[in-house]
Amino acid sequence: MLLVNAHGITHPRFCGAASHIGVLLDTATIGVASNNLCGQYEQETSHIGDAVICNHIGRNVGYVFKSKKNCKPLFVSSGHKVSPSSAISIIKYCMGKHKMPEPIYLAHIKANRVKQRELTSLL
């Protein structure tokens, strides 16, 4: 399973980057994004660890998830081969002390280190 820092089905065409990657690789994916591309929800929760359903054109496309105090919520959605309810359960399980799920946070740190090494080698 891949966690992708992008939208899954919480996309105006129901196919964001997380969905696209899942289809191309034929693997389960979950999209985790910081901004809302589409969909409506009642009201974001103020309790850390809680999530509310996000709907688009009468369809449950994901969840608005409060991952950390004093932070904007995350938008969690199915990418490919995962239901919205399974996606939010898996993301809750992967949360650490950061806003983003631990696998995405660690990948971000690693990518920045590689980028810094590449920039340093060019100088």
N, CA and C of each residue as an Amber inpcrd file, in Angstrom:
protein
   369
   0.8370000  -1.1680000   0.0000000   0.0000000   0.0000000   0.0000000
   0.8850000   1.2340000   0.0000000   0.4600000   2.2420000  -0.7740000
   1.1780000   3.5100000  -0.8200000   0.3080000   4.6200000  -0.2390000
   0.9270000   5.4550000   0.5730000   0.2820000   6.6840000   1.0230000
   0.8670000   7.7900000   0.1620000   0.0020000   8.5690000  -0.4580000
   0.4310000   9.5880000  -1.4070000   0.0200000  10.9610000  -0.8930000
   0.9550000  11.8950000  -0.9110000   0.6690000  13.2640000  -0.4870000
  -0.0200000  13.9930000  -1.6410000  -1.2540000  13.6080000  -1.8990000
  -2.0710000  14.1470000  -2.9840000  -3.4960000  13.6480000  -2.7750000
  -4.4050000  14.0850000  -3.6270000  -5.7980000  13.6430000  -3.5280000
  -6.0080000  12.3150000  -4.2260000  -6.9560000  11.5630000  -3.6920000
  -7.4300000  10.3460000  -4.3320000  -8.7220000  10.6900000  -5.0600000
  -9.8490000  10.1740000  -4.5530000 -11.1330000  10.4630000  -5.1920000
 -11.7470000  11.7810000  -4.7270000 -11.1160000  12.4790000  -3.7680000
 -11.5840000  13.8300000  -3.4210000 -11.0250000  14.8020000  -4.4550000
 -11.4480000  14.5940000  -5.6570000 -10.9860000  15.3480000  -6.8250000
 -12.2200000  15.6250000  -7.6880000 -12.2880000  16.7790000  -8.3440000
 -13.4720000  17.0800000  -9.1630000 -13.8250000  15.9920000 -10.1770000
 -12.8460000  15.2570000 -10.6600000 -13.0960000  14.1580000 -11.6070000
 -13.0170000  12.7860000 -10.9470000 -12.9990000  12.7570000  -9.6200000
 -12.9170000  11.5200000  -8.8330000 -11.6450000  10.7180000  -9.1350000
 -10.5930000  11.3870000  -9.5910000  -9.3450000  10.6820000  -9.8930000
  -8.1680000  11.6390000  -9.7520000  -7.6720000  11.7890000  -8.5220000
  -6.5050000  12.6240000  -8.2780000  -5.2230000  11.8350000  -8.4830000
  -4.1050000  12.4400000  -8.1290000  -2.7940000  11.8110000  -8.3290000
  -2.6770000  10.4810000  -7.5830000  -3.2380000  10.3910000  -6.3710000
  -3.1600000   9.1340000  -5.6150000  -3.9150000   8.0180000  -6.3430000
  -5.0420000   8.3400000  -6.9420000  -5.7980000   7.3540000  -7.7230000
  -5.0180000   6.9620000  -8.9750000  -4.4810000   7.9460000  -9.6530000
  -3.7450000   7.7080000 -10.8880000  -2.5360000   6.8040000 -10.6460000
  -1.7740000   7.0910000  -9.6010000  -0.6030000   6.2740000  -9.2590000
  -1.0270000   4.8430000  -8.9410000  -2.1170000   4.6960000  -8.1840000
  -2.6140000   3.3620000  -7.8460000  -2.9990000   2.5440000  -9.0570000
  -3.6680000   3.1850000 -10.0110000  -4.0660000   2.4860000 -11.2410000
  -2.8340000   2.1020000 -12.0570000  -1.9010000   3.0370000 -12.2130000
  -0.6870000   2.7520000 -12.9960000   0.1340000   1.6070000 -12.4070000
   0.2370000   1.5840000 -11.0720000   1.0410000   0.5560000 -10.4090000
   0.2350000  -0.6740000 -10.0110000  -1.0770000  -0.6120000 -10.2020000
  -1.9950000  -1.6800000  -9.7960000  -1.7790000  -2.0580000  -8.3310000
  -1.7550000  -1.0260000  -7.4860000  -1.5530000  -1.2520000  -6.0560000
  -2.4980000  -0.3590000  -5.2590000  -2.7530000  -0.7340000  -4.0350000
  -3.6320000   0.0510000  -3.1630000  -2.9550000   1.3750000  -2.7990000
  -3.7240000   2.4650000  -2.8870000  -3.2040000   3.7780000  -2.5310000
  -4.2440000   4.5560000  -1.7280000  -3.7260000   5.4670000  -0.9050000
  -4.5600000   6.3870000  -0.1380000  -4.0160000   7.7840000  -0.3620000
  -4.9100000   8.7210000  -0.6190000  -4.5130000  10.1080000  -0.7950000
  -4.6610000  10.8830000   0.5040000  -3.6510000  11.6760000   0.8250000
  -3.6740000  12.5440000   2.0070000  -3.2460000  13.9300000   1.5390000
  -4.1440000  14.8900000   1.6410000  -3.8560000  16.2370000   1.1520000
  -4.1450000  17.2730000   2.2250000  -3.5130000  18.4310000   2.0790000
  -3.6770000  19.5100000   3.0520000  -4.7680000  20.5020000   2.6770000
  -5.2030000  20.4790000   1.4170000  -6.2200000  21.4240000   0.9590000
  -7.3880000  20.6900000   0.3360000  -8.5520000  21.3060000   0.3900000
  -9.7610000  20.7280000  -0.1750000  -9.9010000  21.1350000  -1.6360000
  -9.9200000  20.1590000  -2.5390000 -10.1560000  20.4490000  -3.9530000
 -11.6350000  20.4960000  -4.2720000 -12.3940000  19.6220000  -3.6470000
 -13.8320000  19.5760000  -3.8790000 -14.4870000  18.8840000  -2.6880000
 -15.7620000  18.9580000  -2.6360000 -16.4960000  18.2790000  -1.5750000
 -16.9340000  19.2210000  -0.4780000 -18.0020000  18.8360000   0.1480000
 -18.5560000  19.6030000   1.2490000 -18.6080000  18.7130000   2.4830000
 -18.5200000  19.3570000   3.6280000 -18.6160000  18.6340000   4.8870000
 -19.2990000  19.5430000   5.8960000 -19.9330000  18.9200000   6.8760000
 -20.7030000  19.6610000   7.8750000 -19.8550000  20.7400000   8.5410000
 -18.9150000  20.3020000   9.3150000 -18.0170000  21.2000000  10.0410000
 -16.8390000  20.3640000  10.5020000 -15.6460000  20.9040000  10.3180000
 -14.4950000  20.1240000  10.7530000 -14.5130000  19.9820000  12.2720000
 -14.0500000  18.8630000  12.7240000 -14.0370000  18.5770000  14.1490000
 -12.9050000  19.3320000  14.8450000 -13.1040000  19.6080000  16.0930000
 -12.0610000  20.2840000  16.8670000 -11.2740000  19.2880000  17.7230000
 -11.7030000  18.0310000  17.7230000 -11.0390000  17.0040000  18.5190000
  -9.9910000  16.2560000  17.6940000  -8.7780000  16.2120000  18.1940000
  -7.6890000  15.5230000  17.5130000  -8.0410000  14.0400000  17.3630000
  -7.8660000  13.5170000  16.1570000  -8.1550000  12.1130000  15.8780000
  -9.5380000  11.8620000  15.3360000 -10.3910000  12.8890000  15.3060000
 -11.7450000  12.7360000  14.7770000 -11.7910000  13.0990000  13.3020000
 -12.7660000  12.5370000  12.6090000 -12.9320000  12.7990000  11.1850000
 -14.4120000  12.9480000  10.8570000 -14.7050000  13.7790000   9.8680000
 -16.0780000  13.9280000   9.3690000 -16.0800000  13.5850000   7.8840000
 -17.2120000  13.0890000   7.4140000 -17.3500000  12.6730000   6.0180000
 -17.3410000  13.8820000   5.0920000 -16.6680000  13.7290000   3.9730000
 -16.6310000  14.7340000   2.9130000 -17.3970000  14.1640000   1.7160000
 -18.3870000  14.8930000   1.2280000 -19.2170000  14.4400000   0.1080000
 -19.0090000  15.3210000  -1.1100000 -19.0930000  14.7050000  -2.2690000
 -19.0270000  15.4390000  -3.5320000 -20.0560000  14.8270000  -4.4800000
 -20.9810000  15.6450000  -4.9380000 -22.0630000  15.2140000  -5.8320000
 -22.7770000  13.9820000  -5.2610000 -23.1260000  14.0500000  -3.9830000
 -23.8860000  12.9960000  -3.3320000 -23.1220000  11.7200000  -3.0410000
 -21.8290000  11.7620000  -3.1060000 -21.0040000  10.5630000  -2.8910000
 -19.9730000  10.8270000  -1.7950000 -19.8020000   9.8510000  -0.8840000
 -18.7640000   9.9520000   0.1400000 -17.4180000   9.7550000  -0.5500000
 -16.6230000  10.8350000  -0.6070000 -15.3250000  10.7580000  -1.2940000
 -14.1510000  10.7020000  -0.3340000 -14.4200000  10.8630000   0.9440000
 -13.3160000  10.8060000   1.8960000 -13.6900000  11.4090000   3.2260000
 -12.6560000  11.8150000   3.9620000 -12.8440000  12.3470000   5.3020000
 -12.0000000  13.5900000   5.5160000 -12.5170000  14.4720000   6.3390000
 -11.7740000  15.6380000   6.8100000 -11.2980000  15.2440000   8.2050000
 -10.0020000  15.1820000   8.3970000  -9.3990000  14.5760000   9.5810000
  -8.5660000  15.5880000  10.3520000  -8.8580000  15.7230000  11.6310000
  -8.0840000  16.6070000  12.5170000  -6.9270000  15.7920000  13.0800000
  -5.7160000  16.0570000  12.5690000  -4.5660000  15.2420000  12.9540000
  -3.7300000  15.8370000  14.0810000  -3.8000000  17.1570000  14.2440000
  -2.9530000  17.8030000  15.2360000  -3.5980000  19.1080000  15.6890000
  -3.3410000  19.4650000  16.9270000  -3.8650000  20.7100000  17.4920000
  -3.2820000  21.9200000  16.7550000  -4.1010000  22.9350000  16.5720000
  -3.7060000  24.2020000  15.9360000  -3.2360000  24.0390000  14.4910000
  -3.7030000  23.0110000  13.7960000  -3.3700000  22.8000000  12.3880000
  -4.6500000  22.6580000  11.5740000  -4.5610000  23.0480000  10.3030000
  -5.6800000  22.8050000   9.4040000  -5.8560000  21.3030000   9.2500000
  -7.0740000  20.8500000   8.9110000  -7.3070000  19.4070000   8.7880000
  -6.6690000  18.8170000   7.5340000  -6.5820000  17.4980000   7.5230000
  -6.1370000  16.7500000   6.3580000  -7.3570000  16.2240000   5.6130000
  -7.2140000  16.0360000   4.3140000  -8.2770000  15.4640000   3.4940000
  -7.8080000  14.0900000   3.0440000  -8.4570000  13.0700000   3.5810000
  -8.0580000  11.6800000   3.3710000  -9.0690000  11.0160000   2.4470000
  -8.5690000  10.3720000   1.3980000  -9.4890000   9.7080000   0.4750000
  -8.8760000   8.4490000  -0.1170000  -9.7460000   7.6100000  -0.6270000
  -9.3140000   6.4190000  -1.3490000  -8.5420000   6.8460000  -2.5720000
  -7.5030000   6.1090000  -2.8660000  -6.7970000   6.3020000  -4.1170000
  -7.2330000   5.2140000  -5.0780000  -6.8640000   3.9770000  -4.7440000
  -7.1740000   2.8230000  -5.5840000  -7.2020000   1.5860000  -4.6920000
  -8.1770000   0.7430000  -4.8780000  -8.3180000  -0.5330000  -4.1650000
  -8.4640000  -0.3800000  -2.6490000  -8.9710000   0.7580000  -2.1850000
  -9.1970000   0.9870000  -0.7510000 -10.5070000   1.7530000  -0.5940000
 -11.3300000   1.3480000   0.3460000 -12.5810000   2.0780000   0.6100000
 -12.2830000   3.3260000   1.4400000 -13.1580000   4.3310000   1.3940000
 -12.9390000   5.5190000   2.2260000 -12.8320000   5.1910000   3.7140000
 -13.6590000   4.2690000   4.2070000 -13.6060000   3.9390000   5.6390000
 -12.3010000   3.2250000   5.9980000 -11.8010000   2.3800000   5.1070000
 -10.5050000   1.7330000   5.3510000  -9.3800000   2.7520000   5.2870000
  -9.4940000   3.7030000   4.3590000  -8.4540000   4.7280000   4.2100000
  -8.2880000   5.5210000   5.5000000  -9.3850000   5.9840000   6.0890000
  -9.2700000   6.7960000   7.3110000  -8.7620000   5.9490000   8.4690000
  -9.1640000   4.6920000   8.5360000  -8.6690000   3.8070000   9.6050000
  -7.1630000   3.6160000   9.5070000  -6.6740000   3.4030000   8.3000000
  -5.2410000   3.1960000   8.0940000  -4.4610000   4.4630000   8.4210000
  -4.9740000   5.6080000   7.9980000  -4.2970000   6.8820000   8.2730000
  -4.2530000   7.1440000   9.7780000  -5.3310000   6.8870000  10.4740000
  -5.3340000   7.0680000  11.9350000  -4.2720000   6.1880000  12.5820000
  -4.1240000   4.9670000  12.0800000  -3.1290000   4.0330000  12.6120000
  -1.6990000   4.5320000  12.3620000  -1.4990000   5.2460000  11.2600000
  -0.1600000   5.7060000  10.8580000   0.2350000   7.0540000  11.4560000
  -0.6130000   7.6530000  12.2540000  -0.3000000   8.9740000  12.7830000
   0.7420000   8.8910000  13.8850000   1.6550000   9.8480000  13.8530000
   2.6690000   9.9980000  14.8900000   2.4420000  11.3240000  15.5750000
   3.5120000  12.0400000  15.8410000   3.3780000  13.3210000  16.5230000
   3.3460000  14.5030000  15.5560000   3.2990000  14.2160000  14.2550000
   3.3040000  15.2640000  13.2350000   1.9160000  15.4180000  12.6230000
   1.7420000  16.4620000  11.8190000   0.4590000  16.6790000  11.1560000
   0.1700000  15.5850000  10.1300000   1.1880000  15.2220000   9.3550000
   1.0230000  14.2070000   8.3130000   1.2740000  12.8160000   8.8960000
   0.7060000  11.7710000   8.2700000   1.0030000  10.4070000   8.7250000
   2.5050000  10.1440000   8.6700000   2.9810000   9.3230000   9.5610000
   4.4150000   9.0760000   9.7060000   5.1060000   8.6530000   8.4020000
   4.5360000   7.7420000   7.5960000   5.2320000   7.3740000   6.3470000
   5.4210000   8.5620000   5.3970000   4.4370000   9.4240000   5.2920000
   4.5550000  10.5970000   4.4180000   5.5490000  11.5850000   5.0090000
   5.5060000  11.7820000   6.3070000   6.4490000  12.6870000   6.9730000
   7.8950000  12.2250000   6.7580000   8.1490000  10.9350000   6.9620000
   9.5050000  10.3970000   6.8050000   9.9750000  10.4760000   5.3460000
   9.0720000  10.2280000   4.4010000   9.4280000  10.3350000   2.9860000
   9.7880000  11.7790000   2.6400000   9.0700000  12.7280000   3.2080000
   9.3480000  14.1460000   2.9810000  10.7400000  14.5150000   3.5030000
  11.0740000  14.0490000   4.6980000  12.3950000  14.3080000   5.2850000
  13.4870000  13.7130000   4.3950000  13.3060000  12.4640000   3.9780000
  14.2950000  11.7860000   3.1300000  14.4640000  12.5180000   1.7910000
  13.3680000  12.9130000   1.1760000  13.4340000  13.6200000  -0.1050000
  14.1850000  14.9370000   0.0310000  13.9650000  15.6470000   1.1200000
  14.6840000  16.9080000   1.3420000  16.1800000  16.6780000   1.5320000
  16.5550000  15.5890000   2.1920000  17.9850000  15.2720000   2.3700000
  18.6370000  14.9660000   1.0310000  17.9600000  14.1810000   0.2060000
  18.4860000  13.8520000  -1.1190000  18.5990000  15.1130000  -1.9640000
  17.5810000  15.9410000  -1.9210000  17.6070000  17.1970000  -2.6820000
  18.7670000  18.0770000  -2.2360000  18.9980000  18.1630000  -0.9260000
  20.0920000  18.9720000  -0.4080000  21.4440000  18.4310000  -0.8570000
  21.6140000  17.1010000  -0.8450000  22.8610000  16.4890000  -1.3110000
  23.0920000  16.7900000  -2.7940000  22.0300000  16.7060000  -3.5790000
  22.1440000  16.9820000  -5.0140000  22.5460000  18.4340000  -5.2540000
  21.9290000  19.3330000  -4.5180000  22.2700000  20.7600000  -4.6690000
  23.7040000  21.0320000  -4.2520000  24.1350000  20.3900000  -3.1770000
  25.4970000  20.5690000  -2.6770000  26.5090000  20.0380000  -3.6920000
  26.1940000  18.9290000  -4.3260000  27.1310000  18.3460000  -5.2980000
  27.2540000  19.1950000  -6.5610000  26.2620000  20.0110000  -6.8490000
  26.3250000  20.8950000  -8.0170000  27.2130000  22.1040000  -7.7790000
  27.4330000  22.4440000  -6.5140000  28.2330000  23.6360000  -6.2120000
  29.7000000  23.3910000  -6.2060000
